Amino acid sequence: MHLSNQSLLIILVVGIIAGWLAGRVMEGGGFGLIGDLLVGLIGAFIGDWLLPRLGIHFGVGIVALILNAFIGAVVLLLILRLLNGGFGYRRRWSGW
């Protein structure tokens, strides 16, 4: 498999945008450039695996790639939240 510079740039842009959008939707803020990129890239793999199994196809083009990666990134963040102790804020013991 050979990736041209243009393909690599598209993968990076899609990953950053999808990770940033998922961070905004799930947490109310992003995870920084590297964190957003990682979430978006892993989310793209999850979206590519999960959505066809559900019978969902967005077509071709950059918008379809971003939407696919965004949905996968949201699924990834949901899984991480469930593994990290649920949806609420972390409960802290108070002395009261």
C-alpha positions as CSV (number, residue, x, y, z in Angstrom):
1,M,0.0,0.0,0.0
2,H,1.4,3.3,-1.1
3,L,0.2,6.6,0.3
4,S,0.9,9.8,-1.6
5,N,1.5,13.0,0.3
6,Q,-1.9,14.2,-0.7
7,S,-3.6,11.1,0.7
8,L,-1.7,11.4,3.9
9,L,-2.8,15.1,4.2
10,I,-6.4,14.1,3.6
11,I,-6.2,11.4,6.3
12,L,-4.7,13.9,8.8
13,V,-7.3,16.6,8.0
14,V,-10.2,14.2,8.3
15,G,-8.8,12.8,11.6
16,I,-8.3,16.2,13.1
17,I,-11.7,17.5,12.1
18,A,-13.6,14.3,13.2
19,G,-11.7,14.2,16.5
20,W,-12.3,17.8,17.2
21,L,-16.0,17.5,16.4
22,A,-16.4,14.4,18.6
23,G,-14.5,16.2,21.4
24,R,-16.9,19.1,21.2
25,V,-20.0,16.9,21.2
26,M,-18.9,14.5,23.9
27,E,-16.9,16.6,26.4
28,G,-17.6,20.2,25.5
29,G,-14.0,20.7,24.5
30,G,-11.2,19.2,22.3
31,F,-8.3,17.1,23.4
32,G,-5.5,19.2,21.7
33,L,-4.2,18.6,18.2
34,I,-2.6,15.3,18.8
35,G,-5.5,13.9,20.9
36,D,-8.1,15.0,18.4
37,L,-6.0,13.4,15.6
38,L,-5.8,10.1,17.4
39,V,-9.4,10.1,18.3
40,G,-10.4,10.9,14.8
41,L,-8.1,8.3,13.2
42,I,-9.2,5.5,15.5
43,G,-12.8,6.7,15.0
44,A,-12.4,6.4,11.3
45,F,-11.4,2.8,11.6
46,I,-14.3,2.1,13.9
47,G,-16.7,3.9,11.6
48,D,-15.4,2.0,8.6
49,W,-16.0,-1.2,10.4
50,L,-19.3,-0.5,12.2
51,L,-21.4,1.6,9.8
52,P,-21.5,-0.9,6.9
53,R,-22.5,-3.6,9.3
54,L,-25.5,-1.4,10.3
55,G,-26.3,-0.8,6.6
56,I,-25.3,2.9,6.7
57,H,-23.5,4.3,3.7
58,F,-22.7,8.0,3.3
59,G,-21.3,7.8,-0.2
60,V,-17.9,9.2,-1.3
61,G,-16.1,12.5,-0.8
62,I,-14.4,14.3,2.0
63,V,-17.7,15.1,3.8
64,A,-18.7,11.5,3.9
65,L,-15.2,10.6,5.2
66,I,-15.5,13.2,8.0
67,L,-19.0,12.1,8.9
68,N,-17.9,8.4,9.0
69,A,-14.9,9.2,11.2
70,F,-16.9,11.5,13.4
71,I,-19.5,8.8,14.2
72,G,-16.7,6.3,14.9
73,A,-15.0,8.8,17.1
74,V,-18.2,9.4,19.1
75,V,-18.6,5.6,19.5
76,L,-14.9,5.4,20.7
77,L,-15.5,8.2,23.3
78,L,-18.7,6.6,24.5
79,I,-16.8,3.3,25.0
80,L,-13.9,5.1,26.8
81,R,-16.4,6.9,29.1
82,L,-18.2,3.6,29.9
83,L,-14.8,2.0,30.8
84,N,-13.8,5.0,32.8
85,G,-16.7,5.0,35.2
86,G,-19.8,6.2,33.5
87,F,-21.2,9.4,32.2
88,G,-21.3,11.7,35.1
89,Y,-18.5,13.7,36.7
90,R,-16.2,11.6,38.9
91,R,-17.6,11.3,42.3
92,R,-15.4,12.6,45.0
93,W,-15.6,12.0,48.6
94,S,-16.2,15.1,50.6
95,G,-15.7,15.3,54.3
96,W,-19.3,16.4,54.9
